[in-house]
Amino acid sequence: MVKIFEIFDNWLDKINIFIMSVMMAVATVVAFINVVLRYGFNMSLTWAGELTSYLFIWSVLFGTAYGFKTGLHLGVTFLIQRLNSNMAKKLLTFSLFVVFVFLLVLIKWGYDFVKFNYELEQVSVDLHIKFWIIYLCVPITMAISAYQILMKIIKIIRMPAEEFSYNMVMKEH
């Protein structure tokens, strides 16, 4: 069973890194080309700004999900690192549980927002992409983030208090 989660985690990491990297690279190239066209040739791609925005949003949200896995998000560890390991373990578990619940709310909100936009059948101005496709990144990335937080909670719960270390739990890579 543990092996299945390891395989799934590795697959999820690769997908996250791939999507965030490709989206960021394409956004950067499109923005660069548009700047060169605008200032070098006095013309512009009308759709470039819209595409760049959507690609950056997708990249950031997938990066956020990956950040939950690797412990890249800012955290106030001052208190946790000064508590005894048993109390630190309980406090971190509680705070991660609060984050997990918040992410579940964002998944639900994101799903409802995607569904609402699907029913409206609106499309973006320049690219004519359906808005529900653009907003689909919210429930997807929040679900990935919630999964990552849940895995950290399980790891903390399974870890004996005397072996607890904030850095060992939060930093994966």
NUBAVEX-794715 format. One record per residue: residue in three letters; y, z, x of N, C-alpha, C, O in turn. Coordinates in steps of 0.1 Angstrom, whole numbers, plus 5000, padded with zeros to 4 digits. Layout:
<nodes>
+------+------+------+------+------+------+------+------+------+------+------+------+------+
: rest :   nv :   nw :   nu :  cav :  caw :  cau :   cv :   cw :   cu :   ov :   ow :   ou :
+------+------+------+------+------+------+------+------+------+------+------+------+------+
:  ALA :    Y :    Z :    X :    Y :    Z :    X :    Y :    Z :    X :    Y :    Z :    X :
...
+------+------+------+------+------+------+------+------+------+------+------+------+------+
</nodes>
This chain:
<nodes>
+------+------+------+------+------+------+------+------+------+------+------+------+------+
: rest :   nv :   nw :   nu :  cav :  caw :  cau :   cv :   cw :   cu :   ov :   ow :   ou :
+------+------+------+------+------+------+------+------+------+------+------+------+------+
:  MET : 4988 : 5000 : 5008 : 5000 : 5000 : 5000 : 5013 : 5000 : 5009 : 5022 : 4993 : 5006 :
:  VAL : 5013 : 5008 : 5019 : 5024 : 5009 : 5028 : 5026 : 4995 : 5035 : 5038 : 4991 : 5037 :
:  LYS : 5016 : 4988 : 5038 : 5016 : 4975 : 5045 : 5023 : 4965 : 5036 : 5031 : 4957 : 5040 :
:  ILE : 5021 : 4966 : 5023 : 5027 : 4957 : 5013 : 5043 : 4959 : 5013 : 5050 : 4949 : 5013 :
:  PHE : 5047 : 4972 : 5014 : 5061 : 4974 : 5014 : 5067 : 4970 : 5027 : 5079 : 4965 : 5027 :
:  GLU : 5060 : 4971 : 5038 : 5065 : 4966 : 5051 : 5067 : 4951 : 5051 : 5077 : 4945 : 5055 :
:  ILE : 5057 : 4944 : 5045 : 5058 : 4929 : 5044 : 5070 : 4925 : 5035 : 5077 : 4916 : 5038 :
:  PHE : 5071 : 4932 : 5024 : 5082 : 4930 : 5014 : 5095 : 4933 : 5021 : 5105 : 4925 : 5019 :
:  ASP : 5096 : 4944 : 5028 : 5109 : 4947 : 5035 : 5113 : 4937 : 5045 : 5124 : 4933 : 5046 :
:  ASN : 5103 : 4932 : 5053 : 5106 : 4922 : 5063 : 5110 : 4909 : 5057 : 5120 : 4902 : 5061 :
:  TRP : 5104 : 4905 : 5046 : 5108 : 4893 : 5038 : 5122 : 4894 : 5033 : 5130 : 4885 : 5034 :
:  LEU : 5125 : 4906 : 5027 : 5138 : 4909 : 5021 : 5149 : 4908 : 5032 : 5159 : 4903 : 5029 :
:  ASP : 5146 : 4914 : 5043 : 5155 : 4914 : 5054 : 5159 : 4900 : 5058 : 5170 : 4896 : 5060 :
:  LYS : 5148 : 4891 : 5060 : 5150 : 4878 : 5064 : 5158 : 4870 : 5054 : 5167 : 4862 : 5057 :
:  ILE : 5155 : 4872 : 5041 : 5163 : 4865 : 5030 : 5177 : 4870 : 5031 : 5186 : 4861 : 5030 :
:  ASN : 5180 : 4883 : 5032 : 5193 : 4888 : 5032 : 5201 : 4882 : 5044 : 5212 : 4877 : 5042 :
:  ILE : 5195 : 4883 : 5055 : 5202 : 4878 : 5067 : 5205 : 4863 : 5066 : 5215 : 4858 : 5070 :
:  PHE : 5195 : 4855 : 5061 : 5196 : 4841 : 5060 : 5208 : 4838 : 5050 : 5217 : 4830 : 5054 :
:  ILE : 5208 : 4844 : 5038 : 5218 : 4840 : 5028 : 5232 : 4844 : 5033 : 5241 : 4837 : 5032 :
:  MET : 5233 : 4857 : 5039 : 5246 : 4861 : 5043 : 5251 : 4852 : 5055 : 5263 : 4849 : 5055 :
:  SER : 5242 : 4848 : 5064 : 5246 : 4840 : 5075 : 5250 : 4826 : 5071 : 5260 : 4821 : 5075 :
:  VAL : 5242 : 4820 : 5063 : 5245 : 4806 : 5059 : 5258 : 4806 : 5050 : 5266 : 4797 : 5052 :
:  MET : 5259 : 4815 : 5041 : 5271 : 4815 : 5033 : 5284 : 4817 : 5041 : 5294 : 4810 : 5039 :
:  MET : 5283 : 4826 : 5051 : 5295 : 4829 : 5060 : 5298 : 4817 : 5068 : 5309 : 4813 : 5070 :
:  ALA : 5287 : 4811 : 5074 : 5289 : 4799 : 5082 : 5295 : 4787 : 5075 : 5304 : 4781 : 5079 :
:  VAL : 5290 : 4784 : 5063 : 5295 : 4773 : 5055 : 5309 : 4776 : 5051 : 5317 : 4767 : 5051 :
:  ALA : 5312 : 4788 : 5047 : 5326 : 4792 : 5043 : 5335 : 4790 : 5054 : 5346 : 4785 : 5052 :
:  THR : 5331 : 4794 : 5066 : 5340 : 4792 : 5078 : 5342 : 4778 : 5081 : 5354 : 4774 : 5084 :
:  VAL : 5332 : 4770 : 5081 : 5333 : 4755 : 5084 : 5342 : 4748 : 5073 : 5351 : 4741 : 5077 :
:  VAL : 5340 : 4751 : 5061 : 5348 : 4745 : 5050 : 5362 : 4749 : 5051 : 5371 : 4741 : 5050 :
:  ALA : 5365 : 4762 : 5054 : 5379 : 4766 : 5055 : 5385 : 4760 : 5068 : 5397 : 4756 : 5067 :
:  PHE : 5378 : 4759 : 5078 : 5383 : 4753 : 5091 : 5387 : 4738 : 5088 : 5397 : 4733 : 5092 :
:  ILE : 5377 : 4731 : 5082 : 5380 : 4716 : 5079 : 5392 : 4715 : 5070 : 5400 : 4706 : 5072 :
:  ASN : 5393 : 4723 : 5060 : 5404 : 4722 : 5051 : 5418 : 4725 : 5058 : 5428 : 4718 : 5056 :
:  VAL : 5418 : 4735 : 5068 : 5430 : 4737 : 5075 : 5433 : 4726 : 5084 : 5445 : 4722 : 5085 :
:  VAL : 5424 : 4720 : 5091 : 5426 : 4708 : 5099 : 5431 : 4696 : 5091 : 5441 : 4690 : 5095 :
:  LEU : 5425 : 4694 : 5080 : 5430 : 4683 : 5071 : 5444 : 4686 : 5066 : 5453 : 4677 : 5066 :
:  ARG : 5447 : 4699 : 5062 : 5460 : 4702 : 5057 : 5471 : 4700 : 5068 : 5481 : 4694 : 5065 :
:  TYR : 5469 : 4706 : 5079 : 5479 : 4706 : 5089 : 5479 : 4694 : 5099 : 5489 : 4690 : 5104 :
:  GLY : 5467 : 4688 : 5100 : 5466 : 4676 : 5109 : 5468 : 4663 : 5102 : 5473 : 4653 : 5108 :
:  PHE : 5465 : 4662 : 5089 : 5465 : 4649 : 5082 : 5473 : 4650 : 5069 : 5473 : 4640 : 5061 :
:  ASN : 5479 : 4662 : 5066 : 5487 : 4664 : 5054 : 5479 : 4661 : 5041 : 5485 : 4655 : 5032 :
:  MET : 5467 : 4665 : 5041 : 5459 : 4663 : 5029 : 5450 : 4676 : 5028 : 5449 : 4684 : 5037 :
:  SER : 5444 : 4677 : 5017 : 5436 : 4690 : 5015 : 5424 : 4687 : 5005 : 5425 : 4678 : 4997 :
:  LEU : 5413 : 4694 : 5007 : 5402 : 4694 : 4998 : 5405 : 4704 : 4986 : 5406 : 4716 : 4989 :
:  THR : 5407 : 4699 : 4974 : 5411 : 4707 : 4963 : 5401 : 4718 : 4960 : 5404 : 4729 : 4955 :
:  TRP : 5388 : 4716 : 4963 : 5378 : 4725 : 4960 : 5374 : 4735 : 4971 : 5367 : 4744 : 4969 :
:  ALA : 5380 : 4733 : 4983 : 5377 : 4741 : 4994 : 5380 : 4756 : 4993 : 5372 : 4764 : 4997 :
:  GLY : 5391 : 4759 : 4987 : 5395 : 4773 : 4985 : 5386 : 4780 : 4976 : 5381 : 4792 : 4979 :
:  GLU : 5382 : 4774 : 4965 : 5373 : 4780 : 4955 : 5359 : 4782 : 4962 : 5353 : 4792 : 4960 :
:  LEU : 5354 : 4772 : 4968 : 5341 : 4773 : 4975 : 5341 : 4784 : 4985 : 5331 : 4792 : 4986 :
:  THR : 5351 : 4784 : 4993 : 5352 : 4794 : 5004 : 5352 : 4808 : 4998 : 5345 : 4817 : 5003 :
:  SER : 5359 : 4810 : 4987 : 5359 : 4823 : 4981 : 5346 : 4827 : 4976 : 5341 : 4838 : 4978 :
:  TYR : 5339 : 4818 : 4969 : 5326 : 4822 : 4963 : 5316 : 4824 : 4975 : 5307 : 4833 : 4974 :
:  LEU : 5316 : 4816 : 4985 : 5307 : 4818 : 4996 : 5309 : 4831 : 5003 : 5300 : 4838 : 5007 :
:  PHE : 5322 : 4835 : 5005 : 5325 : 4848 : 5012 : 5320 : 4859 : 5003 : 5315 : 4869 : 5008 :
:  ILE : 5322 : 4858 : 4990 : 5318 : 4869 : 4981 : 5303 : 4871 : 4982 : 5298 : 4882 : 4983 :
:  TRP : 5295 : 4860 : 4981 : 5281 : 4861 : 4982 : 5277 : 4867 : 4996 : 5268 : 4875 : 4996 :
:  SER : 5283 : 4862 : 5006 : 5280 : 4867 : 5020 : 5283 : 4882 : 5021 : 5274 : 4889 : 5026 :
:  VAL : 5294 : 4886 : 5015 : 5297 : 4901 : 5016 : 5287 : 4909 : 5008 : 5283 : 4920 : 5013 :
:  LEU : 5284 : 4905 : 4996 : 5275 : 4912 : 4988 : 5261 : 4913 : 4994 : 5254 : 4923 : 4993 :
:  PHE : 5256 : 4902 : 4999 : 5243 : 4902 : 5006 : 5244 : 4911 : 5019 : 5234 : 4917 : 5022 :
:  GLY : 5255 : 4910 : 5025 : 5257 : 4919 : 5037 : 5257 : 4933 : 5033 : 5252 : 4942 : 5041 :
:  THR : 5263 : 4936 : 5022 : 5263 : 4950 : 5017 : 5249 : 4955 : 5015 : 5246 : 4966 : 5018 :
:  ALA : 5241 : 4947 : 5008 : 5227 : 4951 : 5006 : 5220 : 4953 : 5019 : 5212 : 4963 : 5020 :
:  TYR : 5222 : 4945 : 5028 : 5216 : 4946 : 5042 : 5221 : 4959 : 5049 : 5214 : 4966 : 5056 :
:  GLY : 5234 : 4962 : 5046 : 5240 : 4974 : 5052 : 5233 : 4987 : 5047 : 5233 : 4996 : 5055 :
:  PHE : 5229 : 4987 : 5035 : 5222 : 4998 : 5030 : 5209 : 5001 : 5038 : 5204 : 5012 : 5040 :
:  LYS : 5202 : 4990 : 5041 : 5190 : 4991 : 5049 : 5192 : 4996 : 5063 : 5185 : 5005 : 5068 :
:  THR : 5202 : 4991 : 5070 : 5204 : 4994 : 5084 : 5214 : 5006 : 5086 : 5215 : 5010 : 5098 :
:  GLY : 5219 : 5011 : 5076 : 5228 : 5023 : 5078 : 5242 : 5019 : 5083 : 5248 : 5028 : 5089 :
:  LEU : 5246 : 5007 : 5080 : 5259 : 5003 : 5085 : 5271 : 5007 : 5077 : 5283 : 5006 : 5081 :
:  HIS : 5269 : 5013 : 5065 : 5279 : 5018 : 5057 : 5285 : 5030 : 5062 : 5278 : 5039 : 5068 :
:  LEU : 5298 : 5032 : 5060 : 5305 : 5044 : 5064 : 5300 : 5056 : 5056 : 5297 : 5055 : 5044 :
:  GLY : 5298 : 5067 : 5063 : 5294 : 5079 : 5056 : 5300 : 5091 : 5063 : 5303 : 5091 : 5075 :
:  VAL : 5302 : 5101 : 5055 : 5308 : 5114 : 5061 : 5296 : 5122 : 5064 : 5290 : 5129 : 5056 :
:  THR : 5292 : 5122 : 5077 : 5281 : 5129 : 5082 : 5284 : 5143 : 5088 : 5275 : 5150 : 5092 :
:  PHE : 5297 : 5146 : 5089 : 5301 : 5158 : 5095 : 5294 : 5170 : 5089 : 5289 : 5178 : 5097 :
:  LEU : 5294 : 5171 : 5076 : 5287 : 5183 : 5069 : 5272 : 5183 : 5071 : 5266 : 5193 : 5075 :
:  ILE : 5266 : 5171 : 5069 : 5251 : 5170 : 5069 : 5246 : 5174 : 5083 : 5236 : 5180 : 5084 :
:  GLN : 5253 : 5169 : 5093 : 5248 : 5172 : 5107 : 5250 : 5186 : 5111 : 5245 : 5190 : 5121 :
:  ARG : 5258 : 5194 : 5104 : 5260 : 5208 : 5107 : 5252 : 5217 : 5099 : 5251 : 5229 : 5102 :
:  LEU : 5245 : 5212 : 5089 : 5236 : 5221 : 5081 : 5223 : 5222 : 5087 : 5219 : 5214 : 5096 :
:  ASN : 5215 : 5232 : 5083 : 5201 : 5233 : 5088 : 5194 : 5222 : 5082 : 5198 : 5216 : 5072 :
:  SER : 5183 : 5218 : 5088 : 5176 : 5205 : 5084 : 5171 : 5206 : 5069 : 5171 : 5195 : 5063 :
:  ASN : 5167 : 5217 : 5064 : 5163 : 5218 : 5050 : 5174 : 5215 : 5041 : 5173 : 5207 : 5031 :
:  MET : 5185 : 5221 : 5043 : 5197 : 5220 : 5034 : 5203 : 5205 : 5036 : 5207 : 5199 : 5026 :
:  ALA : 5203 : 5200 : 5048 : 5208 : 5187 : 5051 : 5199 : 5176 : 5043 : 5204 : 5167 : 5038 :
:  LYS : 5186 : 5179 : 5044 : 5177 : 5170 : 5037 : 5180 : 5170 : 5022 : 5180 : 5159 : 5016 :
:  LYS : 5182 : 5181 : 5016 : 5185 : 5182 : 5002 : 5198 : 5176 : 4998 : 5199 : 5168 : 4988 :
:  LEU : 5208 : 5178 : 5006 : 5221 : 5172 : 5003 : 5221 : 5157 : 5005 : 5227 : 5150 : 4996 :
:  LEU : 5215 : 5152 : 5015 : 5214 : 5138 : 5017 : 5206 : 5131 : 5005 : 5210 : 5121 : 5000 :
:  THR : 5195 : 5137 : 5001 : 5187 : 5132 : 4990 : 5196 : 5132 : 4978 : 5195 : 5122 : 4970 :
:  PHE : 5203 : 5142 : 4975 : 5212 : 5142 : 4963 : 5222 : 5131 : 4964 : 5224 : 5124 : 4954 :
:  SER : 5229 : 5130 : 4975 : 5239 : 5120 : 4976 : 5234 : 5106 : 4975 : 5240 : 5097 : 4969 :
:  LEU : 5222 : 5103 : 4981 : 5216 : 5090 : 4979 : 5211 : 5088 : 4965 : 5212 : 5076 : 4960 :
:  PHE : 5207 : 5098 : 4958 : 5204 : 5097 : 4944 : 5216 : 5093 : 4936 : 5215 : 5085 : 4927 :
:  VAL : 5227 : 5099 : 4938 : 5240 : 5095 : 4931 : 5243 : 5080 : 4934 : 5246 : 5073 : 4925 :
:  VAL : 5242 : 5076 : 4946 : 5244 : 5062 : 4950 : 5234 : 5053 : 4942 : 5238 : 5042 : 4937 :
:  PHE : 5221 : 5057 : 4942 : 5211 : 5050 : 4935 : 5214 : 5048 : 4920 : 5213 : 5037 : 4915 :
:  VAL : 5219 : 5059 : 4914 : 5222 : 5058 : 4899 : 5234 : 5048 : 4898 : 5234 : 5040 : 4888 :
:  PHE : 5244 : 5050 : 4906 : 5256 : 5041 : 4906 : 5251 : 5026 : 4907 : 5256 : 5017 : 4900 :
:  LEU : 5242 : 5023 : 4916 : 5237 : 5010 : 4918 : 5230 : 5005 : 4906 : 5231 : 4993 : 4902 :
:  LEU : 5222 : 5013 : 4899 : 5216 : 5010 : 4887 : 5226 : 5006 : 4876 : 5224 : 4996 : 4869 :
:  VAL : 5237 : 5013 : 4875 : 5247 : 5010 : 4866 : 5253 : 4996 : 4869 : 5256 : 4988 : 4860 :
:  LEU : 5255 : 4993 : 4882 : 5261 : 4980 : 4886 : 5251 : 4969 : 4883 : 5255 : 4958 : 4880 :
:  ILE : 5238 : 4972 : 4885 : 5228 : 4962 : 4881 : 5229 : 4958 : 4866 : 5230 : 4947 : 4862 :
:  LYS : 5230 : 4968 : 4858 : 5231 : 4967 : 4843 : 5244 : 4959 : 4840 : 5244 : 4950 : 4832 :
:  TRP : 5255 : 4964 : 4846 : 5268 : 4957 : 4844 : 5267 : 4943 : 4848 : 5272 : 4934 : 4841 :
:  GLY : 5262 : 4940 : 4860 : 5261 : 4927 : 4865 : 5252 : 4918 : 4856 : 5256 : 4906 : 4854 :
:  TYR : 5241 : 4923 : 4852 : 5233 : 4916 : 4843 : 5240 : 4912 : 4830 : 5240 : 4901 : 4825 :
:  ASP : 5247 : 4922 : 4824 : 5255 : 4919 : 4812 : 5266 : 4909 : 4814 : 5268 : 4901 : 4805 :
:  PHE : 5272 : 4910 : 4826 : 5283 : 4900 : 4829 : 5277 : 4886 : 4831 : 5283 : 4877 : 4826 :
:  VAL : 5266 : 4885 : 4837 : 5259 : 4872 : 4839 : 5256 : 4866 : 4825 : 5258 : 4855 : 4822 :
:  LYS : 5250 : 4875 : 4817 : 5245 : 4871 : 4803 : 5258 : 4866 : 4795 : 5257 : 4856 : 4788 :
:  PHE : 5268 : 4874 : 4796 : 5281 : 4871 : 4789 : 5286 : 4857 : 4793 : 5290 : 4849 : 4785 :
:  ASN : 5286 : 4855 : 4806 : 5291 : 4842 : 4811 : 5282 : 4830 : 4808 : 5286 : 4819 : 4806 :
:  TYR : 5269 : 4833 : 4807 : 5259 : 4823 : 4804 : 5262 : 4818 : 4789 : 5262 : 4806 : 4786 :
:  GLU : 5265 : 4828 : 4781 : 5267 : 4825 : 4766 : 5280 : 4818 : 4765 : 5282 : 4809 : 4756 :
:  LEU : 5290 : 4821 : 4773 : 5303 : 4814 : 4772 : 5303 : 4800 : 4777 : 5311 : 4791 : 4773 :
:  GLU : 5294 : 4797 : 4786 : 5292 : 4784 : 4792 : 5305 : 4779 : 4799 : 5307 : 4767 : 4800 :
:  GLN : 5312 : 4788 : 4805 : 5324 : 4784 : 4813 : 5320 : 4780 : 4827 : 5310 : 4784 : 4832 :
:  VAL : 5328 : 4771 : 4832 : 5326 : 4766 : 4846 : 5338 : 4768 : 4854 : 5349 : 4769 : 4849 :
:  SER : 5336 : 4768 : 4867 : 5348 : 4770 : 4876 : 5357 : 4758 : 4876 : 5352 : 4747 : 4873 :
:  VAL : 5369 : 4759 : 4879 : 5379 : 4749 : 4878 : 5376 : 4737 : 4887 : 5376 : 4726 : 4882 :
:  ASP : 5375 : 4739 : 4900 : 5374 : 4728 : 4909 : 5359 : 4723 : 4912 : 5357 : 4711 : 4912 :
:  LEU : 5350 : 4733 : 4912 : 5336 : 4729 : 4916 : 5327 : 4726 : 4903 : 5317 : 4720 : 4905 :
:  HIS : 5332 : 4731 : 4892 : 5324 : 4729 : 4879 : 5311 : 4736 : 4880 : 5301 : 4731 : 4874 :
:  ILE : 5310 : 4747 : 4887 : 5298 : 4755 : 4887 : 5299 : 4765 : 4876 : 5309 : 4771 : 4873 :
:  LYS : 5288 : 4767 : 4869 : 5287 : 4776 : 4858 : 5290 : 4790 : 4864 : 5284 : 4794 : 4874 :
:  PHE : 5299 : 4798 : 4857 : 5302 : 4811 : 4862 : 5291 : 4821 : 4863 : 5290 : 4829 : 4871 :
:  TRP : 5281 : 4819 : 4854 : 5270 : 4828 : 4854 : 5262 : 4827 : 4867 : 5256 : 4837 : 4872 :
:  ILE : 5262 : 4815 : 4873 : 5255 : 4813 : 4886 : 5263 : 4820 : 4897 : 5257 : 4826 : 4906 :
:  ILE : 5276 : 4818 : 4896 : 5285 : 4825 : 4906 : 5283 : 4840 : 4906 : 5281 : 4846 : 4916 :
:  TYR : 5282 : 4846 : 4894 : 5282 : 4860 : 4893 : 5268 : 4866 : 4894 : 5266 : 4878 : 4894 :
:  LEU : 5258 : 4857 : 4895 : 5244 : 4862 : 4896 : 5242 : 4870 : 4909 : 5232 : 4878 : 4910 :
:  CYS : 5250 : 4868 : 4919 : 5249 : 4876 : 4931 : 5251 : 4891 : 4929 : 5245 : 4899 : 4936 :
:  VAL : 5258 : 4895 : 4918 : 5260 : 4909 : 4916 : 5247 : 4917 : 4913 : 5244 : 4926 : 4920 :
:  PRO : 5240 : 4913 : 4902 : 5228 : 4920 : 4899 : 5217 : 4919 : 4910 : 5210 : 4928 : 4912 :
:  ILE : 5217 : 4907 : 4916 : 5207 : 4905 : 4927 : 5209 : 4914 : 4938 : 5200 : 4922 : 4943 :
:  THR : 5222 : 4914 : 4944 : 5224 : 4923 : 4955 : 5224 : 4937 : 4952 : 5221 : 4945 : 4961 :
:  MET : 5228 : 4941 : 4940 : 5228 : 4955 : 4937 : 5214 : 4960 : 4935 : 5210 : 4972 : 4938 :
:  ALA : 5205 : 4951 : 4930 : 5191 : 4955 : 4930 : 5185 : 4956 : 4944 : 5177 : 4966 : 4946 :
:  ILE : 5188 : 4948 : 4953 : 5183 : 4949 : 4966 : 5189 : 4962 : 4972 : 5181 : 4969 : 4979 :
:  SER : 5201 : 4965 : 4970 : 5207 : 4977 : 4975 : 5200 : 4989 : 4969 : 5197 : 4999 : 4977 :
:  ALA : 5198 : 4989 : 4956 : 5191 : 5001 : 4950 : 5177 : 5002 : 4956 : 5173 : 5014 : 4958 :
:  TYR : 5170 : 4992 : 4958 : 5157 : 4992 : 4964 : 5158 : 4999 : 4978 : 5150 : 5008 : 4982 :
:  GLN : 5168 : 4995 : 4986 : 5169 : 5000 : 5000 : 5172 : 5016 : 4999 : 5167 : 5023 : 5007 :
:  ILE : 5181 : 5020 : 4990 : 5184 : 5034 : 4988 : 5171 : 5041 : 4983 : 5169 : 5052 : 4988 :
:  LEU : 5164 : 5036 : 4974 : 5152 : 5042 : 4969 : 5142 : 5044 : 4981 : 5135 : 5055 : 4981 :
:  MET : 5141 : 5034 : 4989 : 5132 : 5036 : 5001 : 5136 : 5047 : 5010 : 5128 : 5054 : 5016 :
:  LYS : 5149 : 5049 : 5012 : 5154 : 5060 : 5020 : 5152 : 5073 : 5013 : 5148 : 5083 : 5020 :
:  ILE : 5153 : 5074 : 5000 : 5151 : 5086 : 4993 : 5136 : 5090 : 4995 : 5133 : 5102 : 4997 :
:  ILE : 5127 : 5080 : 4993 : 5113 : 5083 : 4995 : 5110 : 5088 : 5009 : 5102 : 5097 : 5011 :
:  LYS : 5116 : 5081 : 5019 : 5114 : 5085 : 5033 : 5118 : 5099 : 5035 : 5111 : 5107 : 5042 :
:  ILE : 5130 : 5103 : 5029 : 5135 : 5117 : 5031 : 5125 : 5127 : 5025 : 5122 : 5137 : 5030 :
:  ILE : 5121 : 5124 : 5012 : 5113 : 5133 : 5005 : 5099 : 5135 : 5012 : 5094 : 5146 : 5013 :
:  ARG : 5094 : 5125 : 5018 : 5081 : 5126 : 5025 : 5082 : 5133 : 5039 : 5072 : 5137 : 5044 :
:  MET : 5094 : 5133 : 5044 : 5096 : 5139 : 5058 : 5097 : 5154 : 5057 : 5105 : 5159 : 5049 :
:  PRO : 5089 : 5161 : 5065 : 5090 : 5175 : 5066 : 5104 : 5180 : 5070 : 5110 : 5173 : 5078 :
:  ALA : 5109 : 5190 : 5064 : 5123 : 5195 : 5067 : 5125 : 5197 : 5081 : 5136 : 5194 : 5086 :
:  GLU : 5116 : 5203 : 5088 : 5118 : 5206 : 5103 : 5119 : 5193 : 5111 : 5123 : 5194 : 5123 :
:  GLU : 5114 : 5182 : 5106 : 5115 : 5169 : 5113 : 5127 : 5161 : 5109 : 5130 : 5150 : 5115 :
:  PHE : 5134 : 5166 : 5099 : 5145 : 5158 : 5093 : 5156 : 5156 : 5103 : 5161 : 5165 : 5111 :
:  SER : 5161 : 5143 : 5104 : 5172 : 5139 : 5112 : 5180 : 5128 : 5105 : 5174 : 5118 : 5101 :
:  TYR : 5193 : 5130 : 5103 : 5201 : 5120 : 5095 : 5200 : 5107 : 5102 : 5197 : 5097 : 5095 :
:  ASN : 5201 : 5106 : 5115 : 5201 : 5093 : 5122 : 5187 : 5086 : 5120 : 5186 : 5074 : 5119 :
:  MET : 5176 : 5094 : 5120 : 5163 : 5089 : 5119 : 5161 : 5082 : 5105 : 5154 : 5072 : 5104 :
:  VAL : 5167 : 5088 : 5095 : 5165 : 5084 : 5082 : 5174 : 5072 : 5079 : 5170 : 5062 : 5072 :
:  MET : 5187 : 5073 : 5083 : 5197 : 5063 : 5078 : 5197 : 5050 : 5087 : 5201 : 5040 : 5082 :
:  LYS : 5194 : 5051 : 5099 : 5195 : 5040 : 5109 : 5181 : 5034 : 5110 : 5172 : 5040 : 5115 :
:  GLU : 5179 : 5022 : 5105 : 5166 : 5015 : 5105 : 5165 : 5006 : 5118 : 5153 : 5005 : 5122 :
:  HIS : 5175 : 5001 : 5123 : 5174 : 4992 : 5134 : 5181 : 4997 : 5146 : 5181 : 4990 : 5157 :
+------+------+------+------+------+------+------+------+------+------+------+------+------+
</nodes>
